[in-house]
Amino acid sequence: MPKDLDVAKRAKVIEWLKTEVVDHVSRLFKALWEGSTARVSDSLASLIMSSYILGRRLGVSYREIDELLIDKLKKHKQEGHQLEEWYQDISSLEEHLRKR
C-alpha cells in the first residue's frame, strides 16, 4: 500500500474511533436516562473498549494505559479524592486492576 494511502487510512480510522467514543457516551447518557442497567453496562464496556483501541491507534499501548490509570488512581488516593473518602472507589478500582 502506498505510504500516503496508509496515512490517510490511519487518520480515517482515528476519526472514526473518536466518533465511536462520542457515540458511546451518548448511548450511556440515554441508558442512564431510561434507567436500563443492562444498557448502562453495555455502554460503559463499549466506551472503555473504544478508548483502549483509540489509544492504541494513537501509539499508546494497552499496558501503558493500564499503568497510567494505576498511577492516576494512586495520585487521587494520596490527594484524598472524595470518591475515595466516601466510598473507597479509588482503592477498589486500583485493587481490581492489580489483580488482572
Secondary structure, DSSP 8 states (H G I E B T S, - for coil): --HHHHHHHHHHHHHHHHHHHHHHHHHHHHHHHHT-HHHHHHHHHHHHHHHHHHHHHTT--HHHHHHHHHHHHHHHHHTT-HHHHHH-HHHHHHHHHHH-
